[in-house]
Amino acid sequence: MSKLNCIIITPSKKIRNVECDYVGATGVEGDFGILPQHAPFITELAPDVLFLRNLGRADDPIGITSGFLHVFEDKVTVVADNAYEMADLKKTRDEYKKLYEEKKLNIDKIDKSDPKYKDAKMEVDKLSVLFKLTSYK
């Protein structure tokens, strides 16, 4: 059975370059999965947990705040603005949840045309991803 070659990179480092059986992700239009021999595909990623699955082994979750995913000839390339691994988790699930909820309330008070909105949105997305990533711990 063929495998996927999955490469995940950010501007600062290469996160993964591995073979896997399945990649699951969330695009801006919804969740999707990729198996070997998938048709060529490109999509913008939404803030969520991307996971790599190898049959018989645990999933390898990676938090992605934004980026793009490209599939071509059993090669999956993810170019992410930021990516977080399990080793990046420094707080408990409840601590991330509380921080996320506090920041979410604050961002709802900021007008989208305010220059501070973009930074606040990036922080909310990061905390959301870190909170979701704790589910895999």
Phi and psi restraints in degrees (value plus and minus 20) as a CYANA .aco file:
   2 SER   PHI     -96.9   -56.9
   2 SER   PSI     141.4   181.4
   3 LYS   PHI    -141.0  -101.0
   3 LYS   PSI     145.6   185.6
   4 LEU   PHI    -117.5   -77.5
   4 LEU   PSI     121.0   161.0
   5 ASN   PHI    -117.8   -77.8
   5 ASN   PSI      99.3   139.3
   6 CYS   PHI    -134.8   -94.8
   6 CYS   PSI     105.0   145.0
   7 ILE   PHI    -139.7   -99.7
   7 ILE   PSI     106.7   146.7
   8 ILE   PHI    -143.2  -103.2
   8 ILE   PSI     101.6   141.6
   9 ILE   PHI    -152.0  -112.0
   9 ILE   PSI     133.4   173.4
  10 THR   PHI    -144.0  -104.0
  10 THR   PSI     153.2   193.2
  11 PRO   PHI     -79.8   -39.8
  11 PRO   PSI     -44.3    -4.3
  12 SER   PHI    -120.9   -80.9
  12 SER   PSI     -40.1    -0.1
  13 LYS   PHI    -186.6  -146.6
  13 LYS   PSI     144.3   184.3
  14 LYS   PHI    -108.5   -68.5
  14 LYS   PSI     105.1   145.1
  15 ILE   PHI    -108.1   -68.1
  15 ILE   PSI     -66.8   -26.8
  16 ARG   PHI    -165.9  -125.9
  16 ARG   PSI     131.1   171.1
  17 ASN   PHI    -167.9  -127.9
  17 ASN   PSI      67.7   107.7
  18 VAL   PHI    -156.6  -116.6
  18 VAL   PSI     143.5   183.5
  19 GLU   PHI    -116.2   -76.2
  19 GLU   PSI     122.2   162.2
  20 CYS   PHI    -170.4  -130.4
  20 CYS   PSI     148.8   188.8
  21 ASP   PHI    -113.0   -73.0
  21 ASP   PSI     -42.4    -2.4
  22 TYR   PHI    -178.5  -138.5
  22 TYR   PSI     123.1   163.1
  23 VAL   PHI    -144.1  -104.1
  23 VAL   PSI     108.2   148.2
  24 GLY   PHI    -135.3   -95.3
  24 GLY   PSI     116.5   156.5
  25 ALA   PHI    -171.8  -131.8
  25 ALA   PSI     152.7   192.7
  26 THR   PHI    -141.8  -101.8
  26 THR   PSI      97.3   137.3
  27 GLY   PHI    -112.8   -72.8
  27 GLY   PSI     154.6   194.6
  28 VAL   PHI     -85.9   -45.9
  28 VAL   PSI     -36.7     3.3
  29 GLU   PHI    -125.6   -85.6
  29 GLU   PSI     -14.2    25.8
  30 GLY   PHI     112.6   152.6
  30 GLY   PSI     158.6   198.6
  31 ASP   PHI     -95.4   -55.4
  31 ASP   PSI     130.5   170.5
  32 PHE   PHI    -174.9  -134.9
  32 PHE   PSI     143.8   183.8
  33 GLY   PHI    -151.5  -111.5
  33 GLY   PSI     131.8   171.8
  34 ILE   PHI    -146.8  -106.8
  34 ILE   PSI     107.5   147.5
  35 LEU   PHI    -133.9   -93.9
  35 LEU   PSI     145.3   185.3
  36 PRO   PHI     -74.0   -34.0
  36 PRO   PSI     128.5   168.5
  37 GLN   PHI      49.3    89.3
  37 GLN   PSI       3.9    43.9
  38 HIS   PHI     -87.2   -47.2
  38 HIS   PSI     127.4   167.4
  39 ALA   PHI     -84.3   -44.3
  39 ALA   PSI     132.8   172.8
  40 PRO   PHI     -74.6   -34.6
  40 PRO   PSI     121.5   161.5
  41 PHE   PHI    -179.4  -139.4
  41 PHE   PSI     123.7   163.7
  42 ILE   PHI    -163.4  -123.4
  42 ILE   PSI     120.8   160.8
  43 THR   PHI    -173.3  -133.3
  43 THR   PSI     135.7   175.7
  44 GLU   PHI    -102.1   -62.1
  44 GLU   PSI     118.1   158.1
  45 LEU   PHI    -113.0   -73.0
  45 LEU   PSI     124.1   164.1
  46 ALA   PHI    -115.2   -75.2
  46 ALA   PSI     139.4   179.4
  47 PRO   PHI     -82.4   -42.4
  47 PRO   PSI      97.0   137.0
  48 ASP   PHI    -195.0  -155.0
  48 ASP   PSI    -191.7  -151.7
  49 VAL   PHI    -120.5   -80.5
  49 VAL   PSI     103.3   143.3
  50 LEU   PHI    -113.8   -73.8
  50 LEU   PSI     118.9   158.9
  51 PHE   PHI    -153.5  -113.5
  51 PHE   PSI     126.6   166.6
  52 LEU   PHI    -127.2   -87.2
  52 LEU   PSI     112.3   152.3
  53 ARG   PHI    -142.2  -102.2
  53 ARG   PSI     112.0   152.0
  54 ASN   PHI    -137.5   -97.5
  54 ASN   PSI     110.1   150.1
  55 LEU   PHI     -75.4   -35.4
  55 LEU   PSI     112.7   152.7
  56 GLY   PHI      62.7   102.7
  56 GLY   PSI     -20.8    19.2
  57 ARG   PHI    -148.2  -108.2
  57 ARG   PSI     143.8   183.8
  58 ALA   PHI     -88.3   -48.3
  58 ALA   PSI     131.7   171.7
  59 ASP   PHI     -82.5   -42.5
  59 ASP   PSI     132.0   172.0
  60 ASP   PHI    -131.3   -91.3
  60 ASP   PSI      74.1   114.1
  61 PRO   PHI    -103.5   -63.5
  61 PRO   PSI     123.3   163.3
  62 ILE   PHI    -158.7  -118.7
  62 ILE   PSI     103.6   143.6
  63 GLY   PHI     -98.7   -58.7
  63 GLY   PSI     111.0   151.0
  64 ILE   PHI    -143.7  -103.7
  64 ILE   PSI     106.4   146.4
  65 THR   PHI    -105.6   -65.6
  65 THR   PSI     -54.7   -14.7
  66 SER   PHI    -191.2  -151.2
  66 SER   PSI     143.3   183.3
  67 GLY   PHI     134.3   174.3
  67 GLY   PSI    -181.1  -141.1
  68 PHE   PHI    -154.3  -114.3
  68 PHE   PSI     129.1   169.1
  69 LEU   PHI    -143.5  -103.5
  69 LEU   PSI     114.7   154.7
  70 HIS   PHI    -149.3  -109.3
  70 HIS   PSI     113.7   153.7
  71 VAL   PHI    -139.3   -99.3
  71 VAL   PSI     110.5   150.5
  72 PHE   PHI    -177.7  -137.7
  72 PHE   PSI     102.5   142.5
  73 GLU   PHI      29.0    69.0
  73 GLU   PSI      37.7    77.7
  74 ASP   PHI      41.5    81.5
  74 ASP   PSI       0.4    40.4
  75 LYS   PHI    -137.6   -97.6
  75 LYS   PSI     103.6   143.6
  76 VAL   PHI    -129.5   -89.5
  76 VAL   PSI     100.1   140.1
  77 THR   PHI    -135.9   -95.9
  77 THR   PSI     105.9   145.9
  78 VAL   PHI    -136.0   -96.0
  78 VAL   PSI     101.9   141.9
  79 VAL   PHI    -131.2   -91.2
  79 VAL   PSI      89.8   129.8
  80 ALA   PHI    -134.7   -94.7
  80 ALA   PSI     125.9   165.9
  81 ASP   PHI     -85.4   -45.4
  81 ASP   PSI     -64.7   -24.7
  82 ASN   PHI    -163.8  -123.8
  82 ASN   PSI     123.6   163.6
  83 ALA   PHI    -157.2  -117.2
  83 ALA   PSI     121.1   161.1
  84 TYR   PHI    -145.8  -105.8
  84 TYR   PSI     116.2   156.2
  85 GLU   PHI    -128.4   -88.4
  85 GLU   PSI     149.7   189.7
  86 MET   PHI     -75.4   -35.4
  86 MET   PSI     -56.4   -16.4
  87 ALA   PHI     -85.9   -45.9
  87 ALA   PSI     -38.1     1.9
  88 ASP   PHI     -99.9   -59.9
  88 ASP   PSI     -32.5     7.5
  89 LEU   PHI     -95.2   -55.2
  89 LEU   PSI      98.2   138.2
  90 LYS   PHI    -132.5   -92.5
  90 LYS   PSI     -27.0    13.0
  91 LYS   PHI    -147.0  -107.0
  91 LYS   PSI     150.1   190.1
  92 THR   PHI    -102.0   -62.0
  92 THR   PSI     147.9   187.9
  93 ARG   PHI     -77.0   -37.0
  93 ARG   PSI     -65.0   -25.0
  94 ASP   PHI     -84.7   -44.7
  94 ASP   PSI     -57.7   -17.7
  95 GLU   PHI     -85.5   -45.5
  95 GLU   PSI     -64.0   -24.0
  96 TYR   PHI     -84.8   -44.8
  96 TYR   PSI     -58.8   -18.8
  97 LYS   PHI     -81.8   -41.8
  97 LYS   PSI     -65.7   -25.7
  98 LYS   PHI     -82.8   -42.8
  98 LYS   PSI     -66.2   -26.2
  99 LEU   PHI     -80.9   -40.9
  99 LEU   PSI     -63.2   -23.2
 100 TYR   PHI     -80.4   -40.4
 100 TYR   PSI     -68.3   -28.3
 101 GLU   PHI     -83.3   -43.3
 101 GLU   PSI     -59.2   -19.2
 102 GLU   PHI     -84.1   -44.1
 102 GLU   PSI     -67.1   -27.1
 103 LYS   PHI     -85.9   -45.9
 103 LYS   PSI     -56.4   -16.4
 104 LYS   PHI     -83.7   -43.7
 104 LYS   PSI     -61.6   -21.6
 105 LEU   PHI     -83.3   -43.3
 105 LEU   PSI     -61.0   -21.0
 106 ASN   PHI     -86.6   -46.6
 106 ASN   PSI     -60.2   -20.2
 107 ILE   PHI     -88.0   -48.0
 107 ILE   PSI     -50.3   -10.3
 108 ASP   PHI     -85.2   -45.2
 108 ASP   PSI     -38.0     2.0
 109 LYS   PHI    -112.1   -72.1
 109 LYS   PSI     -27.7    12.3
 110 ILE   PHI    -117.3   -77.3
 110 ILE   PSI     111.4   151.4
 111 ASP   PHI     -87.6   -47.6
 111 ASP   PSI     118.6   158.6
 112 LYS   PHI     -83.9   -43.9
 112 LYS   PSI     -39.0     1.0
 113 SER   PHI    -106.1   -66.1
 113 SER   PSI     -30.1     9.9
 114 ASP   PHI     -89.9   -49.9
 114 ASP   PSI     113.2   153.2
 115 PRO   PHI     -78.6   -38.6
 115 PRO   PSI     -42.9    -2.9
 116 LYS   PHI     -95.0   -55.0
 116 LYS   PSI     -38.2     1.8
 117 TYR   PHI     -80.7   -40.7
 117 TYR   PSI     -64.1   -24.1
 118 LYS   PHI     -79.0   -39.0
 118 LYS   PSI     -66.8   -26.8
 119 ASP   PHI     -84.7   -44.7
 119 ASP   PSI     -60.6   -20.6
 120 ALA   PHI     -84.5   -44.5
 120 ALA   PSI     -60.2   -20.2
 121 LYS   PHI     -84.3   -44.3
 121 LYS   PSI     -61.2   -21.2
 122 MET   PHI     -82.8   -42.8
 122 MET   PSI     -58.6   -18.6
 123 GLU   PHI     -87.6   -47.6
 123 GLU   PSI     -61.8   -21.8
 124 VAL   PHI     -82.5   -42.5
 124 VAL   PSI     -64.9   -24.9
 125 ASP   PHI     -80.7   -40.7
 125 ASP   PSI     -63.8   -23.8
 126 LYS   PHI     -81.3   -41.3
 126 LYS   PSI     -68.2   -28.2
 127 LEU   PHI     -84.8   -44.8
 127 LEU   PSI     -56.5   -16.5
 128 SER   PHI     -80.8   -40.8
 128 SER   PSI     -65.6   -25.6
 129 VAL   PHI     -86.0   -46.0
 129 VAL   PSI     -64.2   -24.2
 130 LEU   PHI     -84.0   -44.0
 130 LEU   PSI     -58.7   -18.7
 131 PHE   PHI     -81.8   -41.8
 131 PHE   PSI     -67.5   -27.5
 132 LYS   PHI     -84.5   -44.5
 132 LYS   PSI     -56.2   -16.2
 133 LEU   PHI     -83.7   -43.7
 133 LEU   PSI     -50.5   -10.5
 134 THR   PHI     -84.4   -44.4
 134 THR   PSI     -39.3     0.7
 135 SER   PHI     -84.9   -44.9
 135 SER   PSI     -41.7    -1.7
 136 TYR   PHI    -113.8   -73.8
 136 TYR   PSI     -24.0    16.0
